Amino acid sequence: MTVLDDRPVVPVPTSSRQWAFVDRVTGKARIATCMPGCESDHSGDMRTPTFPEDIWCEVLAADVHMPVNTSGYAEDFRVLGVKLSMIPFSRVPAERVPHAVVEVVDDHWMDGLDPDGLATVISTLEQRVQTLRSTHARLVAIRAQHGYGPTA
């Protein structure tokens, strides 16, 4: 989101949308521009005075759930969620630009990933997938040695 107030005017990407809101702190109108692809519903921000730091732009991906045992029985948890985010009025400068957020498992996040940070996460997960594949092959072989089929 690009804020158009006392700062120089920044060209608006054609794939973005602009909208206005009333800054709850200053009472002044401000104009904001969503990041391209933003799926957030900003209608509440437009209707009522809003704290600028509560404005978020997001591009979401579909959730994946898997059974995870945390207390003696399996429960479905969201795992490896990912979204693109931008918090244009954040006090953290890195959050003011588009970045990735990875949800490792239900409400446990890796925030503020720039492209290199997200690439590191991907590389690490690729290595773990290779370990899982190797472990799977060993499991199949061990089960076959003991007379069990791959799914028995």
Short mmCIF file of the C-alpha atoms (twelve columns), coordinates in Angstrom:
data_MODEL
# 
_entry.id   MODEL 
# 
loop_
_atom_site.group_PDB 
_atom_site.id 
_atom_site.type_symbol 
_atom_site.label_atom_id 
_atom_site.label_alt_id 
_atom_site.label_comp_id 
_atom_site.label_asym_id 
_atom_site.label_seq_id 
_atom_site.Cartn_x 
_atom_site.Cartn_y 
_atom_site.Cartn_z 
_atom_site.pdbx_PDB_model_num 
ATOM 1   C CA . MET A 1   0.000   0.000   0.000   1 
ATOM 2   C CA . THR A 2   1.361   3.414   -0.825  1 
ATOM 3   C CA . VAL A 3   0.247   6.241   1.417   1 
ATOM 4   C CA . LEU A 4   -0.409  9.550   -0.256  1 
ATOM 5   C CA . ASP A 5   -0.130  12.196  2.437   1 
ATOM 6   C CA . ASP A 6   2.922   14.413  3.035   1 
ATOM 7   C CA . ARG A 7   5.128   12.023  1.089   1 
ATOM 8   C CA . PRO A 8   5.896   12.267  -2.635  1 
ATOM 9   C CA . VAL A 9   3.252   10.743  -4.890  1 
ATOM 10  C CA . VAL A 10  4.228   7.243   -5.962  1 
ATOM 11  C CA . PRO A 11  2.844   5.812   -9.218  1 
ATOM 12  C CA . VAL A 12  0.018   3.349   -8.555  1 
ATOM 13  C CA . PRO A 13  0.353   -0.071  -10.202 1 
ATOM 14  C CA . THR A 14  -2.523  -0.587  -12.630 1 
ATOM 15  C CA . SER A 15  -3.407  -3.869  -10.913 1 
ATOM 16  C CA . SER A 16  -3.919  -2.137  -7.537  1 
ATOM 17  C CA . ARG A 17  -6.907  -0.395  -6.008  1 
ATOM 18  C CA . GLN A 18  -6.949  2.882   -4.114  1 
ATOM 19  C CA . TRP A 19  -9.280  3.810   -1.301  1 
ATOM 20  C CA . ALA A 20  -9.600  6.356   1.492   1 
ATOM 21  C CA . PHE A 21  -9.953  5.998   5.237   1 
ATOM 22  C CA . VAL A 22  -10.031 8.270   8.274   1 
ATOM 23  C CA . ASP A 23  -6.945  7.946   10.462  1 
ATOM 24  C CA . ARG A 24  -8.270  7.231   13.953  1 
ATOM 25  C CA . VAL A 25  -5.190  8.845   15.513  1 
ATOM 26  C CA . THR A 26  -5.144  12.127  13.578  1 
ATOM 27  C CA . GLY A 27  -8.749  12.312  12.349  1 
ATOM 28  C CA . LYS A 28  -7.443  13.141  8.874   1 
ATOM 29  C CA . ALA A 29  -8.396  11.419  5.654   1 
ATOM 30  C CA . ARG A 30  -5.674  9.289   4.098   1 
ATOM 31  C CA . ILE A 31  -5.507  7.552   0.756   1 
ATOM 32  C CA . ALA A 32  -4.123  4.062   0.479   1 
ATOM 33  C CA . THR A 33  -3.250  1.761   -2.402  1 
ATOM 34  C CA . CYS A 34  -3.556  -2.011  -2.041  1 
ATOM 35  C CA . MET A 35  -0.733  -4.224  -3.188  1 
ATOM 36  C CA . PRO A 36  -1.480  -6.031  -6.458  1 
ATOM 37  C CA . GLY A 37  -3.714  -9.041  -5.882  1 
ATOM 38  C CA . CYS A 38  -4.905  -7.923  -2.437  1 
ATOM 39  C CA . GLU A 39  -7.891  -10.008 -1.327  1 
ATOM 40  C CA . SER A 40  -8.557  -8.151  1.932   1 
ATOM 41  C CA . ASP A 41  -11.955 -6.582  2.449   1 
ATOM 42  C CA . HIS A 42  -11.135 -2.997  3.416   1 
ATOM 43  C CA . SER A 43  -14.769 -1.859  3.525   1 
ATOM 44  C CA . GLY A 44  -14.675 -1.658  7.339   1 
ATOM 45  C CA . ASP A 45  -11.508 0.432   7.170   1 
ATOM 46  C CA . MET A 46  -13.242 2.785   4.744   1 
ATOM 47  C CA . ARG A 47  -16.463 3.070   6.781   1 
ATOM 48  C CA . THR A 48  -15.071 3.845   10.223  1 
ATOM 49  C CA . PRO A 49  -12.003 5.589   11.626  1 
ATOM 50  C CA . THR A 50  -9.180  3.067   11.606  1 
ATOM 51  C CA . PHE A 51  -5.839  2.779   13.342  1 
ATOM 52  C CA . PRO A 52  -3.433  2.839   10.375  1 
ATOM 53  C CA . GLU A 53  -1.390  -0.094  11.720  1 
ATOM 54  C CA . ASP A 54  -4.553  -2.263  11.656  1 
ATOM 55  C CA . ILE A 55  -4.709  -2.100  7.844   1 
ATOM 56  C CA . TRP A 56  -3.330  -5.224  6.208   1 
ATOM 57  C CA . CYS A 57  -3.234  -6.333  2.585   1 
ATOM 58  C CA . GLU A 58  -3.129  -10.078 1.995   1 
ATOM 59  C CA . VAL A 59  -3.087  -12.634 -0.791  1 
ATOM 60  C CA . LEU A 60  -4.076  -15.997 0.661   1 
ATOM 61  C CA . ALA A 61  -3.447  -19.568 -0.445  1 
ATOM 62  C CA . ALA A 62  -5.723  -22.537 0.231   1 
ATOM 63  C CA . ASP A 63  -5.366  -24.122 3.670   1 
ATOM 64  C CA . VAL A 64  -4.009  -27.645 4.142   1 
ATOM 65  C CA . HIS A 65  -4.974  -29.647 7.222   1 
ATOM 66  C CA . MET A 66  -3.266  -32.748 8.596   1 
ATOM 67  C CA . PRO A 67  -3.883  -34.879 11.703  1 
ATOM 68  C CA . VAL A 68  -1.328  -33.931 14.370  1 
ATOM 69  C CA . ASN A 69  -1.085  -35.626 17.772  1 
ATOM 70  C CA . THR A 70  -0.433  -33.016 20.462  1 
ATOM 71  C CA . SER A 71  -2.256  -34.519 23.457  1 
ATOM 72  C CA . GLY A 72  -2.714  -38.254 22.985  1 
ATOM 73  C CA . TYR A 73  -5.015  -38.118 19.978  1 
ATOM 74  C CA . ALA A 74  -4.846  -36.682 16.502  1 
ATOM 75  C CA . GLU A 75  -6.489  -33.346 15.717  1 
ATOM 76  C CA . ASP A 76  -6.666  -31.591 12.371  1 
ATOM 77  C CA . PHE A 77  -4.286  -28.632 12.249  1 
ATOM 78  C CA . ARG A 78  -3.500  -26.201 9.453   1 
ATOM 79  C CA . VAL A 79  0.047   -26.872 8.256   1 
ATOM 80  C CA . LEU A 80  2.390   -25.057 5.911   1 
ATOM 81  C CA . GLY A 81  0.019   -22.217 5.201   1 
ATOM 82  C CA . VAL A 82  1.378   -19.310 3.225   1 
ATOM 83  C CA . LYS A 83  0.207   -15.841 2.343   1 
ATOM 84  C CA . LEU A 84  1.592   -12.636 0.934   1 
ATOM 85  C CA . SER A 85  1.132   -9.699  3.242   1 
ATOM 86  C CA . MET A 86  1.779   -5.991  3.501   1 
ATOM 87  C CA . ILE A 87  1.104   -3.793  6.528   1 
ATOM 88  C CA . PRO A 88  1.576   -0.342  5.019   1 
ATOM 89  C CA . PHE A 89  1.554   1.634   8.265   1 
ATOM 90  C CA . SER A 90  3.553   -0.862  10.318  1 
ATOM 91  C CA . ARG A 91  6.188   0.420   12.712  1 
ATOM 92  C CA . VAL A 92  8.449   -2.286  11.239  1 
ATOM 93  C CA . PRO A 93  9.722   -0.965  7.896   1 
ATOM 94  C CA . ALA A 94  10.129  -4.449  6.369   1 
ATOM 95  C CA . GLU A 95  6.404   -5.109  6.875   1 
ATOM 96  C CA . ARG A 96  5.472   -2.052  4.795   1 
ATOM 97  C CA . VAL A 97  6.488   -3.850  1.605   1 
ATOM 98  C CA . PRO A 98  5.040   -7.122  0.287   1 
ATOM 99  C CA . HIS A 99  6.469   -10.117 2.146   1 
ATOM 100 C CA . ALA A 100 5.609   -13.759 2.747   1 
ATOM 101 C CA . VAL A 101 4.251   -15.256 5.944   1 
ATOM 102 C CA . VAL A 102 4.447   -19.030 6.482   1 
ATOM 103 C CA . GLU A 103 2.264   -20.780 9.039   1 
ATOM 104 C CA . VAL A 104 4.246   -23.856 10.073  1 
ATOM 105 C CA . VAL A 105 1.362   -25.308 12.067  1 
ATOM 106 C CA . ASP A 106 -1.828  -23.713 13.453  1 
ATOM 107 C CA . ASP A 107 -0.944  -20.198 14.659  1 
ATOM 108 C CA . HIS A 108 2.845   -20.721 14.630  1 
ATOM 109 C CA . TRP A 109 4.233   -18.326 12.032  1 
ATOM 110 C CA . MET A 110 7.423   -17.298 10.295  1 
ATOM 111 C CA . ASP A 111 6.765   -13.611 9.575   1 
ATOM 112 C CA . GLY A 112 8.266   -11.002 7.321   1 
ATOM 113 C CA . LEU A 113 10.003  -13.256 4.817   1 
ATOM 114 C CA . ASP A 114 11.582  -11.387 1.940   1 
ATOM 115 C CA . PRO A 115 12.215  -13.329 -1.299  1 
ATOM 116 C CA . ASP A 116 15.561  -14.678 -0.018  1 
ATOM 117 C CA . GLY A 117 14.018  -15.684 3.313   1 
ATOM 118 C CA . LEU A 118 11.170  -17.521 1.600   1 
ATOM 119 C CA . ALA A 119 13.693  -19.238 -0.711  1 
ATOM 120 C CA . THR A 120 15.564  -20.445 2.391   1 
ATOM 121 C CA . VAL A 121 12.352  -21.868 3.864   1 
ATOM 122 C CA . ILE A 122 11.580  -23.621 0.559   1 
ATOM 123 C CA . SER A 123 15.097  -25.066 0.351   1 
ATOM 124 C CA . THR A 124 14.918  -26.329 3.933   1 
ATOM 125 C CA . LEU A 125 11.532  -27.949 3.329   1 
ATOM 126 C CA . GLU A 126 12.788  -29.537 0.089   1 
ATOM 127 C CA . GLN A 127 15.622  -31.126 2.074   1 
ATOM 128 C CA . ARG A 128 13.132  -32.411 4.648   1 
ATOM 129 C CA . VAL A 129 10.918  -33.848 1.885   1 
ATOM 130 C CA . GLN A 130 13.958  -35.746 0.581   1 
ATOM 131 C CA . THR A 131 14.520  -37.119 4.089   1 
ATOM 132 C CA . LEU A 132 10.848  -38.142 4.255   1 
ATOM 133 C CA . ARG A 133 11.154  -39.900 0.875   1 
ATOM 134 C CA . SER A 134 14.267  -41.759 2.048   1 
ATOM 135 C CA . THR A 135 12.546  -42.739 5.293   1 
ATOM 136 C CA . HIS A 136 9.514   -43.934 3.318   1 
ATOM 137 C CA . ALA A 137 11.706  -46.164 1.138   1 
ATOM 138 C CA . ARG A 138 13.403  -47.609 4.235   1 
ATOM 139 C CA . LEU A 139 10.020  -48.229 5.882   1 
ATOM 140 C CA . VAL A 140 8.729   -50.078 2.809   1 
ATOM 141 C CA . ALA A 141 11.906  -52.207 2.681   1 
ATOM 142 C CA . ILE A 142 11.832  -53.025 6.406   1 
ATOM 143 C CA . ARG A 143 8.143   -53.939 6.279   1 
ATOM 144 C CA . ALA A 144 8.783   -56.184 3.247   1 
ATOM 145 C CA . GLN A 145 11.592  -57.944 5.169   1 
ATOM 146 C CA . HIS A 146 9.130   -58.702 7.958   1 
ATOM 147 C CA . GLY A 147 6.430   -59.971 5.614   1 
ATOM 148 C CA . TYR A 148 4.219   -56.897 5.609   1 
ATOM 149 C CA . GLY A 149 3.064   -55.157 2.472   1 
ATOM 150 C CA . PRO A 150 3.613   -51.403 2.053   1 
ATOM 151 C CA . THR A 151 0.211   -50.534 3.560   1 
ATOM 152 C CA . ALA A 152 -0.292  -53.424 6.028   1 
# 
